[in-house]
Each structure stands twice: as C-alpha cells, then as structure tokens.
Amino acid sequence: MACSQQDSELNIFGSGFSNYGHWGKLERFGGWEDVDGLAPDGWIWKVESLHPTRDARITTFVTHNVLMGVMSAIYNFKLPWGAKVSGSTFEAVKDFLMNPETSTEFDAESADEVMQIAAYGRLTF
C-alpha cells in the first residue's frame, strides 16, 4: 500500500515538531492552500532551522519524496554516518510505511527525528 502525499504531509507537519528550538520558520512553498484540509499533490514546505555545527540558519525544502526517502532509510537501516533513531521513531516509521491509512500519527519527537535527518542527514539535537 502506497503512502499518499497527503498522509506524509499531515503526519509530519501536523505533529508539532516545529515547537523544538532548533526549528525556525515553516512556510508552504509556492503559496498552496489546504484543499479540504489536505495538502495538494506536489506540496513543498520551506523549513528554516539552526545549523547543527555553526551559528547559522539554513533552509531546507521538504517534499513527500524527501520524507519517503528518509523513512525508507530509517526502516532499512541505511542512514548515513551510522545514525540511529529512537525506538519509538523506528516504530512510527514502520507503522506508517506498512499501513499508512491506519497508522498512529507521529508525535512531535518522532517527527523531529525524521525532519533532522531530512535537513541535516543525521540527528544532532
């Protein structure tokens, strides 16, 4: 069963991960609006965050394909530099990939770990 673009956007960006201090401004890129409460196909989020090793802000563009690539790497133990996520994040990813329509939504901590890998390639905070 394939994960829809709407499912990935809702589960990660609806989690509250951006309340952690290393995340800055989140903006819907391209001016899209929710349609019936769901992101459109082809959605893009522009995410500002604190660079993990420098006192600087960086910008990352996150899409459904980015999130699915990160989740696939987590599930298949293929993260760069030997990075490992928490057990709860692994279980959330596994549940989402195996059965996205009935999976439990990501909590802020698990979504934060997914987003750190999307933005930095590793867990840093």
KEDO-856497 format. One record per residue (C-alpha): x, y, z. Coordinates in nm, 4 decimals. Layout:
<markols>
<markol X="X" Y="Y" Z="Z"/>
...
</markols>
This chain:
<markols>
<markol X="0.0000" Y="0.0000" Z="0.0000"/>
<markol X="0.1493" Y="0.3329" Z="-0.1055"/>
<markol X="0.1735" Y="0.6271" Z="0.1287"/>
<markol X="-0.0144" Y="0.9246" Z="-0.0114"/>
<markol X="0.1390" Y="1.2683" Z="-0.0339"/>
<markol X="-0.1339" Y="1.3925" Z="0.1965"/>
<markol X="-0.0582" Y="1.1261" Z="0.4593"/>
<markol X="0.3117" Y="1.2112" Z="0.4748"/>
<markol X="0.2471" Y="1.5864" Z="0.4975"/>
<markol X="-0.0192" Y="1.5529" Z="0.7654"/>
<markol X="0.1754" Y="1.3063" Z="0.9794"/>
<markol X="0.4991" Y="1.5053" Z="0.9875"/>
<markol X="0.3897" Y="1.8678" Z="0.9559"/>
<markol X="0.0832" Y="1.8144" Z="1.1737"/>
<markol X="0.2882" Y="1.6695" Z="1.4596"/>
<markol X="0.4111" Y="1.9855" Z="1.6310"/>
<markol X="0.7819" Y="1.9066" Z="1.5723"/>
<markol X="0.8476" Y="2.2721" Z="1.4900"/>
<markol X="0.7996" Y="2.3684" Z="1.8554"/>
<markol X="1.1547" Y="2.2464" Z="1.9265"/>
<markol X="1.4012" Y="2.5363" Z="1.9472"/>
<markol X="1.6220" Y="2.4376" Z="1.6534"/>
<markol X="1.3365" Y="2.4830" Z="1.4057"/>
<markol X="1.2564" Y="2.8261" Z="1.2739"/>
<markol X="1.0003" Y="2.9419" Z="1.0235"/>
<markol X="0.7926" Y="2.6894" Z="0.8289"/>
<markol X="0.6283" Y="2.8126" Z="0.5126"/>
<markol X="0.4201" Y="2.6484" Z="0.2433"/>
<markol X="0.6339" Y="2.6982" Z="-0.0655"/>
<markol X="0.4529" Y="2.8087" Z="-0.3791"/>
<markol X="0.1565" Y="2.9575" Z="-0.1991"/>
<markol X="-0.0560" Y="2.6437" Z="-0.1842"/>
<markol X="-0.3613" Y="2.6143" Z="0.0343"/>
<markol X="-0.5057" Y="2.3077" Z="0.2022"/>
<markol X="-0.7797" Y="2.1526" Z="-0.0089"/>
<markol X="-1.0469" Y="2.0041" Z="0.2161"/>
<markol X="-0.7918" Y="2.0107" Z="0.4989"/>
<markol X="-0.5296" Y="1.8208" Z="0.2985"/>
<markol X="-0.2142" Y="1.9288" Z="0.1183"/>
<markol X="-0.2267" Y="1.9166" Z="-0.2611"/>
<markol X="-0.0184" Y="1.6715" Z="-0.4634"/>
<markol X="0.3247" Y="1.8199" Z="-0.5184"/>
<markol X="0.3286" Y="2.0101" Z="-0.1877"/>
<markol X="0.6569" Y="2.1651" Z="-0.0715"/>
<markol X="0.7423" Y="2.3057" Z="0.2715"/>
<markol X="1.0237" Y="2.5591" Z="0.3117"/>
<markol X="1.1802" Y="2.4898" Z="0.6522"/>
<markol X="1.4299" Y="2.7139" Z="0.8291"/>
<markol X="1.6399" Y="2.5650" Z="1.1048"/>
<markol X="1.9525" Y="2.6147" Z="1.3099"/>
<markol X="2.2609" Y="2.4604" Z="1.1517"/>
<markol X="2.3852" Y="2.1878" Z="1.3876"/>
<markol X="2.7523" Y="2.2885" Z="1.3881"/>
<markol X="2.7511" Y="2.6580" Z="1.3019"/>
<markol X="2.5686" Y="2.9531" Z="1.4447"/>
<markol X="2.3654" Y="2.9975" Z="1.1275"/>
<markol X="2.0226" Y="2.9318" Z="0.9875"/>
<markol X="1.9728" Y="2.7024" Z="0.6894"/>
<markol X="1.6777" Y="2.6456" Z="0.4594"/>
<markol X="1.5582" Y="2.3017" Z="0.3522"/>
<markol X="1.2826" Y="2.2286" Z="0.1026"/>
<markol X="1.0878" Y="1.9220" Z="0.2121"/>
<markol X="0.8565" Y="1.7228" Z="-0.0142"/>
<markol X="0.6744" Y="1.3930" Z="0.0018"/>
<markol X="0.9659" Y="1.2262" Z="-0.1808"/>
<markol X="1.2163" Y="1.3639" Z="0.0699"/>
<markol X="1.0131" Y="1.2298" Z="0.3617"/>
<markol X="0.9625" Y="0.8910" Z="0.1981"/>
<markol X="1.3352" Y="0.8655" Z="0.1255"/>
<markol X="1.4200" Y="0.9436" Z="0.4879"/>
<markol X="1.1617" Y="0.6983" Z="0.6204"/>
<markol X="1.2816" Y="0.4265" Z="0.3844"/>
<markol X="1.6400" Y="0.4812" Z="0.5011"/>
<markol X="1.5281" Y="0.4615" Z="0.8650"/>
<markol X="1.3262" Y="0.1458" Z="0.8066"/>
<markol X="1.6034" Y="-0.0244" Z="0.6079"/>
<markol X="1.8843" Y="0.0828" Z="0.8446"/>
<markol X="2.0511" Y="0.2815" Z="0.5650"/>
<markol X="2.1033" Y="0.6148" Z="0.7412"/>
<markol X="2.4290" Y="0.7980" Z="0.6665"/>
<markol X="2.7172" Y="0.8065" Z="0.9144"/>
<markol X="2.5700" Y="0.5260" Z="1.1225"/>
<markol X="2.2899" Y="0.7474" Z="1.2513"/>
<markol X="2.0212" Y="0.5748" Z="1.4546"/>
<markol X="1.6787" Y="0.6970" Z="1.5526"/>
<markol X="1.4946" Y="0.6196" Z="1.8739"/>
<markol X="1.2914" Y="0.3016" Z="1.9021"/>
<markol X="0.9678" Y="0.4998" Z="1.9042"/>
<markol X="1.0631" Y="0.6772" Z="1.5810"/>
<markol X="1.1540" Y="0.3481" Z="1.4155"/>
<markol X="0.8170" Y="0.2020" Z="1.5185"/>
<markol X="0.6272" Y="0.5100" Z="1.3929"/>
<markol X="0.8081" Y="0.4888" Z="1.0585"/>
<markol X="0.7500" Y="0.1143" Z="1.0304"/>
<markol X="0.3805" Y="0.1528" Z="1.1139"/>
<markol X="0.3435" Y="0.4391" Z="0.8646"/>
<markol X="0.5209" Y="0.2597" Z="0.5807"/>
<markol X="0.3440" Y="-0.0712" Z="0.6322"/>
<markol X="-0.0078" Y="0.0609" Z="0.6841"/>
<markol X="-0.0327" Y="0.4384" Z="0.6333"/>
<markol X="-0.4120" Y="0.4595" Z="0.6400"/>
<markol X="-0.4445" Y="0.3123" Z="0.9887"/>
<markol X="-0.1079" Y="0.4066" Z="1.1381"/>
<markol X="-0.0840" Y="0.6141" Z="1.4514"/>
<markol X="0.0170" Y="0.9717" Z="1.3782"/>
<markol X="0.3756" Y="1.0726" Z="1.4500"/>
<markol X="0.4337" Y="1.2526" Z="1.7775"/>
<markol X="0.6479" Y="1.5673" Z="1.7806"/>
<markol X="0.9627" Y="1.3829" Z="1.8940"/>
<markol X="0.9472" Y="1.1186" Z="1.6196"/>
<markol X="0.8642" Y="1.3747" Z="1.3507"/>
<markol X="1.1533" Y="1.5899" Z="1.4776"/>
<markol X="1.3939" Y="1.2995" Z="1.4265"/>
<markol X="1.2647" Y="1.2417" Z="1.0721"/>
<markol X="1.2981" Y="1.6121" Z="0.9958"/>
<markol X="1.6510" Y="1.6353" Z="1.1412"/>
<markol X="1.7599" Y="1.3626" Z="0.9019"/>
<markol X="1.5824" Y="1.5407" Z="0.6147"/>
<markol X="1.7535" Y="1.8711" Z="0.6983"/>
<markol X="2.0957" Y="1.7614" Z="0.8280"/>
<markol X="2.1422" Y="1.3974" Z="0.7264"/>
<markol X="2.1781" Y="1.2958" Z="1.0910"/>
<markol X="2.0412" Y="1.3516" Z="1.4396"/>
<markol X="2.2084" Y="1.6489" Z="1.6008"/>
<markol X="1.9742" Y="1.7838" Z="1.8648"/>
</markols>
